[in-house]
Amino acid sequence: MTSSWLDTTTAWISAHPVAAGALIFLVAFCDAVIVLGIVVPALPLLFAVGTLIGLGHLNGPYAIASAALGAFVGDGMSYWIGRRWGPQLRQRGPFARYPQWLDRGEAMFRRHGTKSIFIARFVGALRPFVPAIAGMLDIPALRYLVPSAIACLIWAASFLAPGWLLGASYEAVAAVADRLALVLGGLLVAVATAWAVVLYTWRWFADHADSLLARVLSWSRLHPRLGRYAVALVDPNRPESASLLMLAACLLGISWIWFSLLALLLANGGPLGLDYSVHEIMMALRNPLADRLMAALASLGDAQVLGPAVLVALAYLLWRRRWMAAAHWLAAVVFGLALTAMLEAVITMPRPPTAPPGFGFPSVAVTMMTVVLGFFAVLIARELPGRRRVWPYLLAGVLTTLVGFARLYFGAHWVSDIVGGTLFGIGWLLVLGLAYRRHVARSFWMRPLATLFYVTLVVAALWHAPRASAPMLARFSPPAASLVLDAEAWWTGDWRRLPAMRDEHAAHGRWPLNVQVAGDLAPVQRALASRGWKVQPQADWQGVLGLLDDDLPVERQPVLPASLDAQPEVLLMVHDGARFDERFVARFWRAPAVLGDGRPLWVGTMHRLVLVRPFDAFVLWRPQPFVAADSQPAFEALGVLPSRIDTAEPSGLDVMRIAIPENAPRGTR
């Protein structure tokens, strides 16, 4: 929320609150008007409006009233259009070409009656059309207007509420959990995108299968030499023709995209600009709370998770004597792994600077996740009824996205590696899927196979993920400091070469790094402990979830961790303030430099926290804007150590330097 365009927008809204209401009215109105509502992205816009309400830039009741009125007027416009043209509307404009737009709304209206006016307001695909259907069916105006008005008011409040809640809690959370929120938000967006791409691609092919088959057959009659291959693939007398055509069309599209990506990478001589940009963003989002979650997700593509599920499915197919299915299943996995390894050996792609050996183009884990889950979806999907056939594909898309996002988070791969691996995996499973669907028409009872496969996958993931997290984090720990400072030079002036602020360009979490320590941190911990400071272990997810329990005693509410250059805190100590809702905190991280005599360097910050309860929904220790007095409790405790305080320019902040002698007693922190 620090971008310039958002700052400009919030300033404009604060200066023109009435005009902002007109803008909200227009968004809701366009979303409700027939046909136009398909184009207008009302949900993200209203989410943004709700966020501005929570941040205090816009009056909440006024925004809800504006959105509700806009939706009500837009629904009324659609109702009038339907009543004005009646059944003739089907022969006009886009409805003549896309009759399904009205068919779905009419089917819903005939099934639920006037209740559909209320229901459709919360269903994006039907929202602009049901009011027009009500008009076409000559529903009396009063019978239409009452449920429409109630639905519009509830809809406005419901769609503004999530952003409102986020905005109200953002100021409290952003200072310590901004990276975590951004990581989880990015993960959610990636999963939602994968879900939408799979779902709407499948639905489009399902809705247009008949017309596509007719076009292929028509083309084959005009081109008899090439057409005979197309007819052999999509025999209209076979019920599998639609699925075969869908697989073939996807194979052509995926192959074109994959070879285009490969040609672009080879022409560029390495990673693309997008690869570097995403890598920098992900490195900036590294934080202790997200690290372990991402490590667990990244491990889902390991052989310890996929292998047992593959073997269980193979054993079941052999036991049921489904020889052809077992052969295709084995070919998909074995040759998919072999082809991926061959591509990695042939294509030389520079690794990200954070990636250890063993990671290349394309990503083996992402490719095999795509192949295994995707081909299993091909095996069982046709045994499912109707639109439920898309579910195995959706599950494959979501799980593959989780693995790919987690590996991007750690900097194990470039975006090109993830995209290339996914496309290659899809291409290979489509080749095998075409071969399998073309030669195997015999159905089988898929429920035992699906249950065995997915249960084994879940059990293997639950067993492997906790064991793989620590090694994964160790492999992707930040590199050791490369800057070496002379001990005497650091003490006299080179201390200014270390970072002076944490997140210097951020609006939240911008704390001064006003303590530098050379040597072992154990004496620092003992000095603080002697004045009543207490060590808080690194907060985990259990501690974070405890924030939702506002009945938990204040002293047991954890302080959320903070990272510096993707590194977690090495030491976190807290001290009670004068009030029950006040704390002081001291945080220490490894500095991006070491001393020439071998002693490590540490940087730290001291600041004040207050207890807040956003929306009275959870409890949080929120950092306050820094003032010099916040450092005094820690400075006084650390004054017993060999130290010196100087003023940093041009910030004017006091920075304490502590030099722990090499022969000082060491202790375990």
PEMO-V267187 format. One line per field, one symbol per residue. psi: psi as a letter, one per 40 degrees, with the letter a starting at -180 (. if undefined). burial: 1 if it has 9 or more other C-alpha atoms within 8 Angstrom, else 0. A space follows every 50 residues. Layout:
psi=???
burial=???
//
This chain:
psi=feiddddddddddddgdddddddddddddddehhddeddhgddddddddd ddddeeeihddddddddddddddddddddddddddadeddeibedddged dddddddddddeaedddddddehddededdddddddefhidddddddddd ddddddddddddddddddedddddddfddddddddddddddddddddddd dddddddeddddddddddddddgddddddddddgheeheedddddddddd dddddddddddddddddeeaiidddddddddddeehiddddddddddded eidedddddddddddddddefgddddddddddddddddddddddddhhhh iidehiiehahihddddddddddddddddedeeihbeeeedddddddddd dddddddddefdiiddddddddddddddddddddddddehehiihedddd dddddddddddddddddedddddddfiiiihehhihdddddddedeeihd ihgdeidiegihgehhhhaheddddddddeeeiihhihhadddddedege ehideehihiiiihfehihdhhiihiadidfhiiihihihifiiideehi iiiiihiiiihighefdiihhhiihhidddeddddddeeeihiihihhie deihhhhhhhideihiih.
burial=00000110010011001001110111111111110111010100111111 11111011100011111111111111111111101100110000110010 11011101100011111101100001111111111100100011101111 11111110111111111111111111111111100010011001100110 01001000100010011011000000110110110000011101111101 10011011001100100000110011011001101111111101111111 11011101110111011100010011011111100110011011000000 11011000111111111111111111110110100000110111111111 11111111111111111101111111111111110111000000000011 01110110011001110111011001000010011110111001100100 11100001111111111111011110111000110100100011011111 00000011011111011110111111100001111111111111110011 11111111111111000111111001000110011011001010000100 0011111111000000000
//
